[in-house]
Structures are given as structure tokens and as C-alpha cells.
Amino acid sequence: MVLETQFPSFGEWIQEAAWVWTVRIGIFCLIALVIGFLFTGIRMGPKRSWAIVSRAVKNTFSDLIHLSFKRIFAIAILSFKEALRRKILIGFAIFIVILLFAGMFLDTRSPDPARLYINFIFWVNAALILLLALFISAFSIPNDFKYKTIYTLATKPVRAGEIILGRILGFTLMCSAMLLVMGVVSYGFVIRSVAHTHTLTADDLRYVDTTKEGERALEGKTSLVKEHRHEVYLPPEFLKNPTGKTVMTDVNQGHSHQVSIVGQGKDRQYQLSGVKNMFTARVPVYGKLRFRDTSGYDTEKGINVGDEWEYRSFIQGSSDAALIWQFKDIKPESFPDGLPIEMTLGVFRTHKGNIERGVMGVLAVRNPETGLMVEVCQFESVEFNTKRILVPRKIKPLYYDKKGKSSSVQVISCKTKLPNGTVVYDIPENKLNPAYAQPSASGDGLEFDLFQQPGSKSSVGRSLVSSDGRVEVWVSCEDPMQYFGAAAPDLYIRAYDEYFTINFIKGFFCIWLEMFLIIVYGVILSSFLSAPIAILGTLFIMVTGVFHQYVVKLANGMTEGGGVLESMYRLLRQDNMITELPDNILGDFIRMSDQAINYVIGFVGYMAPDLSQFANSEYVASGFNIPWNLISIDAMTTLAFFIPLFFIGYLCMKLREIAA
């Protein structure tokens, strides 16, 4: 899964975010007080303006302190019923119709059907519920004035803040109920759409010889279902005693099936279970990536092979270059059986090579404390196909000669060249112990353990995880003139799996947060704008939020081709993006105008939430657990936008003249 931006831990994020939020809220309140003082000073004179502003602030705090949940809930129920009367359930009917016809358009031959269906479901739910939230919230308060229901409320002891909160709560309850039902239906739709099994008969299998003399295994293929088959291999020990043993088919279209045997002799039947391992919620442990160049020096980036997208850097094959991931806090109790590593590498071929296989690579593990590095296995990499490798607890090198010397085990120090030409080693070369790579005196040969055994002197220097839990995973390319490319999230240690159902709920909770923000914006804008303008304003906020990162880059002048006017100028003249603007009055005018426009764009960009950060469906579709850390950040971001928006809505309702 591509992760172009790494989010911090919640503790780190909240410290910086709370400070920035407090400063901005303080600036906002100060600007509001200054504007209020100026306007009242112009109308009433400077002597009375301070008393009027002070009384308004005091009344504001009094109103907020004495908010009644009973009145808020009553308005919420009224809003809920009004939404039902407006035939809002038509949106749910549209959702059902889309699901009924989805099977006609979704390709069942997809290499990963689960990802296809999950992405489709989340996109449909998000689009429908956000549009629904947009329309019901933007029409709320303008319709109150249109049908004069606001006058009935104004004659009651109802505060302006209670009207705002009641509307937001009512529409949130309505949309939440619909999203809940849509989520349950969506979950059933995804599970049901990919559910299937295969048949396997004796005619589909044939006997094959094994390495042990006199023992034979069975191999074959299952029946064709949903445009795919599975290869089956039944080892001799399973055929002799299938009770209590598990045999899986190969992985195809992102899943496998469990094979079981029922009966004996002529009555023997082969049965396959439903889909296995299709819906996962992997919890990855990510490491920090660095590169080793062909000269053996560590660098922050690898080779650029000409890709416009600079997400991945590459290393050259058949050289000293390597991809190096360092992991921290790796403990034996968390990984008692070894390190389950999963990686998705980019492959760049400068020539076809052997087109019948992928590009060969080697995975090694290094202890950054002692410098001991052991090659674990060779693998065949196909571009963007996930490769799963288990680094066992006990490791034997790939090959070594009869004299006990191994060419796949070495003790090395990583080196970095500073800008002034100085070479820095992570382990001083005079502290490297070559004996770590030799057979021990006790004659146990070349066998290494991931973790140092407590109290065992023989394992000291033979472990591949340092005493403080650090370990490095090295990946190198073996084929000459071929290249491996990677970004930091492309290789990770699979710690454990969470429940897919809980992960699915997390994904819908992120949609709920987006929906809540749209409702808040719709209600707030409708408190001082007409319904059509409130819809356009909320829609503008939605679009800006979806493209928030681009808007921020545009406001900071970080986009290719310049600002708005500069881009228009280039389009009219058909100039490319790197051509300099003319050094004349026209060029100066465009630069100054774009700078002013960028200030406005930046203000609008910071007023709109970054809705792209709530789009976490890719985690669910790719089989990764949505971290609670990310959920907490999204929830606090929603709350941070809600508080100032509520104050704005309250002030707008307070200043709006309502005839009693």
C-alpha cells in the first residue's frame, strides 16, 4: 500500500496541533472583537462601543453555559422528522439499486476482487451520504425562515446556540442511521460477492514422486470457478493421516482454500473450504529506509530511473547496492517463530533478460550492534506483487564450503560519506569481530539465532537482533543491469492481524466523520446564506477539502507552472511549465497578482478541512489495519473544526434579526 505521507503518533501530533489551534482561535477571537468594536464605534460612538462589546461577550458566555440539552434534543427530533418528510430515504433506495446492478460492472476476473469490491463500496457510501448531508443541512435554517417555523422557536425560551446544535444533532442522527444500515448491507454485499468454493475430485489429481523413496504426493488443480483455479499439493504425511492437519491451496486472486479429506479408500472425497485469507487487517511494523550505493556508502535516496513519480528510489543489480530497512523494538515475545516479512518492490528492467521469471534478489538480516549479516534466502520479485518471506528463529546461511567458511555470512560496518569528505562508520572497524561469522568452538556449525538467548554465552555475537531490539533487513538485486525500487512502507514486518469486521467499521467511522463535518458546514453557512448559496458554499468546501493538499501547495507557490494567472498565461501562449515569465511589466503584474491570489487561496484552504485524510478505505481494501492512532487524529481534527464553526453559527444567528 502506498503511503506518501507518514503521520506522527497521536502524542506528538496533539502537542503541536493543540498549540497551533489555540493560537488560531485566539487570533480569530481577537479579530472578531476588533471588528465588533469598530462597527459599534462607528454606529454608537467610541464611548459606548466598549460597553456594548463587553455586554455581548458576557451574554455569549451566559448563553453557552445555560444551553439546555432538553431543548437541543427537541429541536434534533424535529429536524429528524423534517428530514423524513423530505423523502430522504430516496437516497437509500438509490444505494440499493446501485448494489443490484454492481455485479454487471465489476470485473470478477480481477487479480484482487476483495480490493475491487471494498473500494467500490466505500466510494458509493461516501458519495451518497456526503451529498445527502450536503442537501439536508444547507436547506435547514433557510427553510425555517421560508416557512416561518423560526418565528415559533423565537417566541420560546430557545437560544441561538440551541438551534444550531439541535439542527446539527438531528441531521447527524438521521444520516448516521442511514449510514449504519448502508454499512451492514455493504458488509454483507462484499462478503457474499466473493464467497465461493471449488470442487476437487480424484480425476483432478495425479501422483508425483517425492524426495523420500517410496513416498508419493498428489498434485493437481481445482475446478474453474469465478474465472480462476487453484493448484493443490497434498504431501504424503497428509495423505496417510489427514486428521488434525491443514493443507492449503496456492494463493490466487488474493485468497486460498483449505483442503480436507473425508473417507478412506474408494470412498475418499476431497473437500475445499470457502475463501481463506482474503479479508485481513494486517498490523505492520514499519522501519526506516536508507540506501546503499554501488560504492558501499549509505545514502538517503537511491537512483532515479526516470520516473516522474519520485515515491520510490532504485538500486542497481549485481553490485554492492542495497535497500536497508532498520526496525526498532523487535522483541522475542512478539515474534517467537521468526520475522514474517512482506514486501512489494518496484522492478525496472533495462533489458528483457529471462522473461519466464522475475528479477532475482537476496534478503539478508544484519545486527546493527555487532555488524553480523546473514543472507536468509533468494527470492524472485515481480513488480508490485507482494512477496512473503518468514525469517526463521534459527537461521542457517544459504551456502558455505566444507571448511566452514561461508560466503553468505559476513561482519560489516556501514559507512556514510559526509559533505566534507569524511567517512563515518556506524561500528568502528577495530571493534568488528570476524569470529561472529565462523563456526563456534563448541562445534555447533554455522547456525544463528534472531534473538540472544538469556544467560547463554554461546549466543552472544551470534544473534541478529541487537540487545536493544534493533535489526536491519537488507534487500539486494542479483541480476545485472536490473533495478529494484522501494519506498519505506514497501517492506514491513507483519506483527499480527486484527479482525476485518472491526477494521471495516473503522473505515465507515471515517466516512461518518466526513459526513459530520459536511453537516456542520451546511448548517453554519445556512445560518446567514440562502439555501442555494449555502449549497454552493458547502460544495466548494467539499471540493477544496478533497484537493486540500494541492490547494496548500498552490497557496505556498510549490506547484509546477506557477499560480493561477501564470498558468493561464502559459496555456494561452502554449509555453511549457519551466519557461521563465518575461521580465517586463506584464510578468511583474502576473507575479504580484498570483501572490495576492495565493493569500486568498491559502485562507480558504485553511478554512476547509483536509477531507483526504479521512479517506482511509485504502487501508481496508489493501488488507491493512487502520491504526487507532490515525482514528484519534481524525476525530480530534473533526472536533477542532466543529468548535469554532459552532461559534460562528451562533454569532450569525444572534446577529440575525428575527421578528418575535
VENNOR-V98460 format. One record per residue. N is the residue number from 1. SS is DSSP state (helix for helix, strand for strand, loop for the rest). Layout:
# VENNOR-V98460
n->{N | N}
ss->{SS | SS}
This chain:
# VENNOR-V98460
n->{1 | 2 | 3 | 4 | 5 | 6 | 7 | 8 | 9 | 10 | 11 | 12 | 13 | 14 | 15 | 16 | 17 | 18 | 19 | 20 | 21 | 22 | 23 | 24 | 25 | 26 | 27 | 28 | 29 | 30 | 31 | 32 | 33 | 34 | 35 | 36 | 37 | 38 | 39 | 40 | 41 | 42 | 43 | 44 | 45 | 46 | 47 | 48 | 49 | 50 | 51 | 52 | 53 | 54 | 55 | 56 | 57 | 58 | 59 | 60 | 61 | 62 | 63 | 64 | 65 | 66 | 67 | 68 | 69 | 70 | 71 | 72 | 73 | 74 | 75 | 76 | 77 | 78 | 79 | 80 | 81 | 82 | 83 | 84 | 85 | 86 | 87 | 88 | 89 | 90 | 91 | 92 | 93 | 94 | 95 | 96 | 97 | 98 | 99 | 100 | 101 | 102 | 103 | 104 | 105 | 106 | 107 | 108 | 109 | 110 | 111 | 112 | 113 | 114 | 115 | 116 | 117 | 118 | 119 | 120 | 121 | 122 | 123 | 124 | 125 | 126 | 127 | 128 | 129 | 130 | 131 | 132 | 133 | 134 | 135 | 136 | 137 | 138 | 139 | 140 | 141 | 142 | 143 | 144 | 145 | 146 | 147 | 148 | 149 | 150 | 151 | 152 | 153 | 154 | 155 | 156 | 157 | 158 | 159 | 160 | 161 | 162 | 163 | 164 | 165 | 166 | 167 | 168 | 169 | 170 | 171 | 172 | 173 | 174 | 175 | 176 | 177 | 178 | 179 | 180 | 181 | 182 | 183 | 184 | 185 | 186 | 187 | 188 | 189 | 190 | 191 | 192 | 193 | 194 | 195 | 196 | 197 | 198 | 199 | 200 | 201 | 202 | 203 | 204 | 205 | 206 | 207 | 208 | 209 | 210 | 211 | 212 | 213 | 214 | 215 | 216 | 217 | 218 | 219 | 220 | 221 | 222 | 223 | 224 | 225 | 226 | 227 | 228 | 229 | 230 | 231 | 232 | 233 | 234 | 235 | 236 | 237 | 238 | 239 | 240 | 241 | 242 | 243 | 244 | 245 | 246 | 247 | 248 | 249 | 250 | 251 | 252 | 253 | 254 | 255 | 256 | 257 | 258 | 259 | 260 | 261 | 262 | 263 | 264 | 265 | 266 | 267 | 268 | 269 | 270 | 271 | 272 | 273 | 274 | 275 | 276 | 277 | 278 | 279 | 280 | 281 | 282 | 283 | 284 | 285 | 286 | 287 | 288 | 289 | 290 | 291 | 292 | 293 | 294 | 295 | 296 | 297 | 298 | 299 | 300 | 301 | 302 | 303 | 304 | 305 | 306 | 307 | 308 | 309 | 310 | 311 | 312 | 313 | 314 | 315 | 316 | 317 | 318 | 319 | 320 | 321 | 322 | 323 | 324 | 325 | 326 | 327 | 328 | 329 | 330 | 331 | 332 | 333 | 334 | 335 | 336 | 337 | 338 | 339 | 340 | 341 | 342 | 343 | 344 | 345 | 346 | 347 | 348 | 349 | 350 | 351 | 352 | 353 | 354 | 355 | 356 | 357 | 358 | 359 | 360 | 361 | 362 | 363 | 364 | 365 | 366 | 367 | 368 | 369 | 370 | 371 | 372 | 373 | 374 | 375 | 376 | 377 | 378 | 379 | 380 | 381 | 382 | 383 | 384 | 385 | 386 | 387 | 388 | 389 | 390 | 391 | 392 | 393 | 394 | 395 | 396 | 397 | 398 | 399 | 400 | 401 | 402 | 403 | 404 | 405 | 406 | 407 | 408 | 409 | 410 | 411 | 412 | 413 | 414 | 415 | 416 | 417 | 418 | 419 | 420 | 421 | 422 | 423 | 424 | 425 | 426 | 427 | 428 | 429 | 430 | 431 | 432 | 433 | 434 | 435 | 436 | 437 | 438 | 439 | 440 | 441 | 442 | 443 | 444 | 445 | 446 | 447 | 448 | 449 | 450 | 451 | 452 | 453 | 454 | 455 | 456 | 457 | 458 | 459 | 460 | 461 | 462 | 463 | 464 | 465 | 466 | 467 | 468 | 469 | 470 | 471 | 472 | 473 | 474 | 475 | 476 | 477 | 478 | 479 | 480 | 481 | 482 | 483 | 484 | 485 | 486 | 487 | 488 | 489 | 490 | 491 | 492 | 493 | 494 | 495 | 496 | 497 | 498 | 499 | 500 | 501 | 502 | 503 | 504 | 505 | 506 | 507 | 508 | 509 | 510 | 511 | 512 | 513 | 514 | 515 | 516 | 517 | 518 | 519 | 520 | 521 | 522 | 523 | 524 | 525 | 526 | 527 | 528 | 529 | 530 | 531 | 532 | 533 | 534 | 535 | 536 | 537 | 538 | 539 | 540 | 541 | 542 | 543 | 544 | 545 | 546 | 547 | 548 | 549 | 550 | 551 | 552 | 553 | 554 | 555 | 556 | 557 | 558 | 559 | 560 | 561 | 562 | 563 | 564 | 565 | 566 | 567 | 568 | 569 | 570 | 571 | 572 | 573 | 574 | 575 | 576 | 577 | 578 | 579 | 580 | 581 | 582 | 583 | 584 | 585 | 586 | 587 | 588 | 589 | 590 | 591 | 592 | 593 | 594 | 595 | 596 | 597 | 598 | 599 | 600 | 601 | 602 | 603 | 604 | 605 | 606 | 607 | 608 | 609 | 610 | 611 | 612 | 613 | 614 | 615 | 616 | 617 | 618 | 619 | 620 | 621 | 622 | 623 | 624 | 625 | 626 | 627 | 628 | 629 | 630 | 631 | 632 | 633 | 634 | 635 | 636 | 637 | 638 | 639 | 640 | 641 | 642 | 643 | 644 | 645 | 646 | 647 | 648 | 649 | 650 | 651 | 652 | 653 | 654 | 655 | 656 | 657 | 658 | 659 | 660}
ss->{loop | loop | loop | loop | loop | loop | loop | loop | loop | helix | helix | helix | helix | helix | helix | helix | helix | helix | helix | helix | helix | helix | helix | helix | helix | helix | helix | helix | helix | helix | helix | helix | helix | helix | helix | helix | helix | helix | helix | helix | helix | helix | helix | helix | loop | helix | helix | helix | helix | helix | helix | helix | helix | helix | helix | helix | helix | helix | helix | helix | helix | helix | helix | helix | helix | loop | loop | loop | helix | helix | helix | helix | helix | helix | helix | helix | helix | helix | helix | helix | helix | helix | helix | helix | helix | loop | loop | loop | loop | helix | helix | helix | helix | helix | helix | helix | helix | helix | helix | helix | helix | helix | loop | loop | loop | loop | loop | loop | loop | loop | loop | loop | helix | helix | helix | helix | helix | helix | helix | helix | helix | helix | helix | helix | helix | helix | helix | helix | helix | helix | helix | helix | helix | helix | helix | helix | helix | helix | loop | helix | helix | helix | helix | helix | helix | helix | loop | loop | helix | helix | helix | helix | helix | helix | loop | loop | loop | loop | loop | helix | helix | helix | helix | helix | helix | helix | helix | helix | helix | helix | helix | helix | helix | helix | helix | helix | helix | helix | helix | helix | helix | helix | helix | helix | helix | helix | helix | helix | helix | helix | helix | helix | helix | helix | loop | loop | loop | loop | loop | strand | loop | helix | helix | helix | strand | strand | strand | strand | strand | loop | loop | loop | loop | loop | loop | strand | strand | strand | strand | strand | strand | loop | loop | loop | strand | loop | loop | strand | loop | loop | strand | strand | strand | strand | loop | helix | helix | helix | helix | helix | loop | loop | loop | loop | loop | loop | strand | strand | loop | loop | loop | strand | loop | loop | strand | strand | loop | strand | strand | strand | strand | strand | loop | loop | helix | helix | helix | loop | strand | strand | strand | strand | loop | loop | loop | strand | loop | loop | loop | loop | loop | strand | strand | strand | strand | strand | loop | strand | strand | strand | strand | strand | loop | loop | loop | loop | strand | strand | strand | loop | loop | loop | strand | loop | loop | loop | loop | loop | loop | loop | loop | loop | strand | strand | strand | strand | loop | loop | loop | loop | loop | strand | strand | strand | strand | strand | strand | loop | loop | loop | loop | loop | loop | loop | loop | loop | loop | strand | strand | strand | strand | strand | strand | loop | loop | strand | strand | strand | strand | loop | loop | loop | loop | loop | loop | loop | loop | loop | strand | strand | strand | strand | strand | strand | strand | strand | loop | loop | loop | loop | loop | strand | strand | strand | strand | strand | strand | strand | strand | strand | strand | loop | loop | loop | loop | loop | strand | strand | strand | strand | strand | strand | loop | strand | strand | loop | loop | loop | loop | strand | loop | loop | loop | loop | loop | strand | loop | loop | strand | strand | strand | loop | loop | loop | strand | strand | strand | loop | loop | loop | loop | loop | strand | strand | strand | loop | loop | loop | helix | helix | helix | loop | loop | helix | helix | helix | helix | loop | loop | loop | loop | loop | loop | loop | loop | loop | loop | strand | strand | loop | loop | loop | loop | loop | loop | loop | loop | loop | loop | loop | loop | loop | strand | loop | loop | loop | loop | loop | loop | loop | strand | strand | strand | strand | strand | strand | strand | loop | loop | loop | loop | strand | strand | strand | strand | strand | loop | helix | helix | helix | strand | strand | strand | strand | strand | strand | strand | loop | loop | helix | helix | helix | helix | helix | helix | helix | helix | helix | helix | helix | helix | helix | helix | helix | helix | helix | helix | helix | helix | helix | helix | helix | helix | helix | helix | helix | loop | loop | loop | loop | helix | helix | helix | helix | helix | helix | helix | helix | helix | helix | helix | helix | helix | helix | helix | helix | loop | helix | helix | helix | helix | helix | helix | helix | helix | loop | loop | loop | loop | loop | loop | loop | loop | helix | helix | helix | helix | helix | helix | helix | helix | helix | helix | loop | loop | loop | loop | loop | loop | loop | loop | loop | loop | loop | helix | helix | helix | helix | helix | helix | helix | helix | helix | helix | helix | helix | helix | helix | helix | helix | helix | helix | helix | helix | helix | helix | helix | loop | loop | loop | helix | helix | helix | helix | loop | loop | helix | helix | helix | helix | helix | loop | loop | strand | loop | loop | loop | helix | helix | helix | helix | helix | helix | helix | helix | helix | helix | helix | helix | helix | helix | helix | helix | helix | helix | helix | helix | helix | helix | helix | helix | helix | helix | helix | helix | loop | loop | loop | loop | loop}
